[in-house]
């Protein structure tokens, strides 16, 4: 049984609307400082909030510094005519 407040995940759920992100070393990172690849800008999910925003931020953070960015959730925007 878990005791409320015994780890970071519980403290995130109580009174906080903004998710926190941590790298593999446990250092907190700001998703606003993670560069947004061109692929993300052309994705129809770009700018969505909630769970989609969290998944996108985690994907970008995980691949930061990689030569090529890949995203399995990518969906191209519909081109307006």
N, C-alpha and C positions, 0 to 999 in steps of 0.2 A: 504494500500500500504506500502511496506517495503522500508526503506531507506537503500541503500548499506552501509555496515559498522556499522549498528546499533546493531549487535550481533555477537557472536563467530562464527556462521556458515558462515557468509559472509566473515569474515577474513580468514577462512580456505580455501575458494575457490579462493582467490586472491593471486597468487604467491606462493602457498605452495603445494607441491606434497605429503607430508607425513601427513596422518591423525593423529589427536590428539584424545586421549581417556581420558574420565573423569569418575570417580566413582560416586556413588549416591550423595556424598557430594560435588561434583564439583571439587574434587582434581584431577589434571592431573596424569595419570598413564602411564608408559612406557610398551608397549606390549612386549618388549624384556625381561622384568623382570617377566613376568607371566609364571609360569612353564608350560611346554607342556606335557600333559598326554600321556601315552603310546598309547592310542586309536588314538590320533592325528598323532603320528609317523607312524602308520600303515594305515593311510587314504591316498587315492590317491590325495586328495586335499592339502596335506601338502606341503608347499613350493610354492604354487601358489601365484601370486601377484594380486593386484587390489581388486575388491569387495570381492572375496572369502577370501583373507587374512584378510580383515577387519571383515567379519562375523566370521571367526575362532577366531580371537583375542577377539572379544566381547563375544563369547561363553565361551572361557577359562576364561576371566576376571569375567564374571558373576558367574561362578561356582568355582572360586578360594576358596580353603579352605573346599569345600564340601567333604564328605566321598566318594562319587561315582561320576565320571564324565560321563555325558550323552550328546550325540550329535545327533540330528535328521538328520543332513546333512552328517553323516559319510558314506563313501563308501570305502570298503577295496581295497587295492592295488592289482593289478593283480600280481600273483606270476609267476616270470620268471622261465622257466624250462631249 
